Amino acid sequence: MATLRTAPTLADVQEARQRLFGIAEETPIYLSETFSRRVGREVRLKAENLQRTGSFKVRGAVNKLSTLTAEERAAGVVAASAGNHGQAVAWAARELDAPATIYVPQDAPMAKVEACRNYGAKTVMTGTYFEDALAAAQQHVEETGGTFIHPYEDQLVIAGQGTIGLELAEQAPDVETVLIPIGGGGLFTMPLLEDVLDDIVSVSDDEISEAIVLLLERAKLVVEGAGAVGVAALLAGKAGKGSGTAVPILSGGNIDATMLISVMRYGLTAAGRYLVVRTNLSDRPGELIKLLSLVAEERGNVISVEHHREGMDIPVSATEVELTLVTRDEEHCRRLLDAMGERGYVVQRLS
């Protein structure tokens, strides 16, 4: 499909909003004191992660499917997606009584595959890469006459996603800075973005991890990586020099559970909330309890203790001990390390 170069009009977006009424949610916007204090300006969170199917993608899918004729719906709709778009098309097809077939790569997260199936779509796992799933989907369209629902290169899909902007204009009319995630995804394609964006900034995985942790811990909102990039940009000071209200769009919350655990551990470690240390002890009774008592005195919480003897380059009379501790912050970590050093422990910090 040729790259889309014509943006939907305001009238297109307004029509999309009418089609979405009573089907997609008007997602809430929350003032965050935590993030406002951290960045020195008012921050409000547009919680699109609370949208049906867990992301903004359902807006575009519903708008597109709503324009199909009865014959087109009967022929079915087809999508290729390893994530939010597939779930959105599956859900929208169920609501609008159209059969749906979703093609995903073989290694797609099973949680997302099962979500598509639970919404009633036939979900086919094929190929190693997204391009393989895309090719299979397009072949299916040619064979069946179904309608291919593109995740972003479609004016109706884009108009559906654009309804976020109409809501935002009503919910935060004084907004100065809006932060949106861009990738493939439907909150406008690159030729359109070149005309409408004031700036494009990038954020690192570390910054995204910190944002995910803070959103979960302080705002009680679960977001995926893309959903956290706007907050990450604000926290990193990359969102311009404005002082007025900033609104990051939390575009989705469909993060895999195992990924969330990994991100939380990584983010907490980076914030000084986990401390992993290694030191040597004399291999005799009572030495470990001395070390653990020291940790307790400094208000560290031990969550694991590992002894290493065999295969280690340490004296015969010694044992290596690795401790994983829960701490309050980086200052607390340094205080624990200093206390160990003062007691004569030679400590290697591993995190």
N, C-alpha and C positions, 0 to 999 in steps of 0.2 A: 504493500500500500504506500502510495506517495506520502511524503511528509506533509502534514496539515499545515497550511500557512494562513488560513483565514480564521480569526477568532470569532466565537459566538458573540452576538450582540447582547446588549442589556435586555432587550425584549426576549431573546432566546433563554436567558437565564431566568427571567421572571416567569416565562411559560413553564420552564422546568420545575420551578418552585411549586407551581400549581399542581403539576403532575405528581410531585413528591408528597403533597399534603396528605397526612394520615397514613403514609406508608413509611417513609424515612423519618427519622427523629430530627427535631430542632434541638441540637445539642447545647448543653449549658456552657456558660462562661464563668470562670471563677477568679475572683481576686485572690492573689497569693501574697500574703504578708512576707513569707519566707523569701521568695524570689525577689519581691520588690525591695526588701532590705538588702539582699545580696548585691543587686545590680544598681541600686540607687535611683530607681524610677518605678512607677507603678507597672506591675506586671499582672495581666489577666490571661488565664489559660482557656483556650477554646478546646473543650474536651470532646473532640471528634472520635477519640478512642471509645467513647460510650455510645457511638452510633450503632445501629443494627449491623450485625456481623463483625463488629469491632473495628471498623475503619470507614473513612469517607467514601470508599469505592462504591458503596451501595447507592449513593446518590446518582452517579453516572449510569450505573447498570439499570436502575429503575427508570430513569428518564429515557434511555434508549429503548428498553423493552416496551415502555408505554406507548411508543409511536408505531410499533409494529402492527400490521393488520392481523385479523384473525387467522388468515391463511398462513402468514409468516410465523405466527406463534405456534400454529399447529405443526409446522415443519421443524420447529425446534431452534434453539440457540446453541452456539458453540463458543467456547473460550479456551485459551491456553494460558495457564497461570499456575505458578507454584505457591501462590499466596493469597493476598486479599482480594484481588480481582476475581479469581475463581469462586471464592466464597460469596462474593457480592452477586455475581451472575447467577449462581445456584439459588440463592435466597430470592432474588428478584423474580427469577423464572417460576419458582414455586408460588410466590404471591400473585403472579400475573397469569398463572395457569399455562405455562409453556414448558415442554420438555427441554432439559438442558444436558449437554455433554461437556465435561471439563477435562482437558488433557493436561497432565502434569508430568514432569520428569520422574524417573523411577526413584530417585533419592529425595523427593520432596518430603518435608516434615509430615509425619503421619497424622498429627493433630489437625493440620489443614486439609489433608486428604479426607479424613473422617468428617470434618465439618462440611465439606462439599457433599459428601454422601448423605449426611444427616439432613441436609436441606433438600434432598431428593434428586440430586443430579447424578447422572451416570458419570463416574469418575474413572478415567483411563490413565494408568501409569505407563509411560512409554519413553524410551530414549534416556540418554544420560544428561543432556542439556536442555535448557528452555527452548532452544531453536528446534530441537527434535519434536518437542510437544507442539510447538507452533506449526511445524510442517504437517504433523498428523492431524491437527485441528483443521487446517486449511483443506487438506485432502478430504476430510469428513464432510466439510461444507460442499465441496464440489460433487461429492457422491450423493448427498441427501437433499441438497437445496436449502439447508438450514442457514441461519443468519449468524455470521461471525461477529462477536462483540469484542471490538478492539479495546484494550485497556486505556488508551489515551488518544490515538489518532482518529478521533471521531467527534464531530462538533456537538452532537447530542450528549455524548459522554462528558465532554468538557463542560458543557452548559450545566449538566447535573452537578458536577463537582463545584461549579461556580456559585451554586446556591449558598455555599458556606459564606461567601462574601456578602450576600444580601443579609443573612442573619447577623453577621459581624457588624455591619453598618448600623443595624438597629440595636444590637446589644452593647456596643462600645462606640458610639458616634464620635467620641473624642480621641479615638486611637490615632497615634502618630506613626507607629512602626508595627507592621505585620510581618511575621516570620513564617515562611512556608517551606516544607521540604520539597526538593525537586530531585527527580531521577528520571524514571520512565514516566511516571505515574499519573497523569491526569490533572494535576493542579497546574495546568497550561503546559505544551510541548516547547522545545527550545526556540524555534522561530518566533513563537508568540511571546515567550519570556523576554526575548531580546527587546521587545517593544514596551513591555509593561513593568519590568523590574527596575528598581533603583540600584540594586547591587546584588551580587552573588558572593557568598562567603562559604568557606569550607571549615569543617570541624573534625577533630581527630576521634579515633575510637575511644581514647581515654576520656575525652570531654563528653562524648555521648554516654559512656558508662556512668560517669558522675551524675549526669542529668537524669538518667533512668533511676539511679539509686535515690536521688533527692526527691524526684517526683513520687516515687513509691513511699518513701519514708515521711516526707513532709506534706505532700498533697494527697496521699492515699490514692494515687492514680497509677495504674499499670500501663506502660507504653512500650512499644517496640522501638528499635533503633531509629527508624525514620521519624517516628513520632516525637522523639526527644531532641532532634537536631536544632530546633528553634530555641529551646531552653538552653541547650549547650552553647549556642552562639551568644546568647545573652550573658551567660555566666562567664564566658571567655572574653567578654568585652569586644566582640566582633560585630555587634549589631548597630553600628553607627554611633553618632555622637548625640543623638536626641535625648531629651529629658522627659518627654511626654509618655503617655501610656503605650506600652508594648504588648502585643498579643501574639504569642507563638501558637501555631495550630498543632495540636497533638493529634496527628493524622491517623494514628491507629494504635491498637493495644494488643495485637495478635502476636505476642512474643512466645516462642516455644518455652515450655517450663524448664527444660534443661538449660537452655540458653539464659533464661532469667536467673537461674541459680548461679551460673558462671559469671554473669555480668555483676550480680550483687556481690559475690565474693571478690571479684576484681575491683569493683568500685569501692567497697568497704576497705580493702587493703590499701588502695591508693589514698584514701582519706585518713589513714592511720587508725582504722577501727579493728584491723587484724594485725598481729605482730607474730612473725615466725622467726625464731632464733635457734641457734645451735651452739652448744658449748660442751666441754669435756668435764667429767666428774671422776673422782677417785672411785674405783669399783669396790666399794665397801658399804655396809649397811648404814643408813641414815643420811647419805650424801644427797640423794634425790629429794628427801623431805626438807632438807635445808634450803635447797633451791626453790622448791614450791612454796615454802613458807615465806621466802623473800618476795616472790611474786604476789602472794596474798597480801603481804604488808603494803605493797605498792598498789593494791586494788586491781591487779590484773586477774582475768578470769581464764583458767586453763581449760581448753577444749580438747587437746590431745597431747600425749607424751609418747615419743618414740625413742627406744634405745637402739643404738647401733654399735655392735661389737665386731662381728665377723667381717672380714674384707676391708677394714678401715685402717688407715695409716695413723694409728694412735698407740700409745704405750700399752703394754700388756696389762698393767694395773689400772687402766682407765676405761671408761665407757663414754661414748658420745651420746648426748641427749638432744633431741629436737623438740621444742615446745611451740605449740600454736596457741596464741593468747588472744582474747577479746579485750580491746582497749578502747579508751574514750576518744582519743584524737592523737595527732602527731606529737603534741607536747607530752602527753601521757606515755607514748612509746619511748621518747627520749629519756624521760625520767626513769622508766624501768631499766633501760639499757645502762644509764649512769649508775643506778643502784647496784646492778649486777657487777659492773666494773669495779665499783668501790669495795665490793666484797671479794674481789680477786678472781672473778670469772672472766675468762677470755671468750667474748661473745661474738659470734658471726650473725649478722642480721640477714635474713633471707627474704624478707618482704618489707 
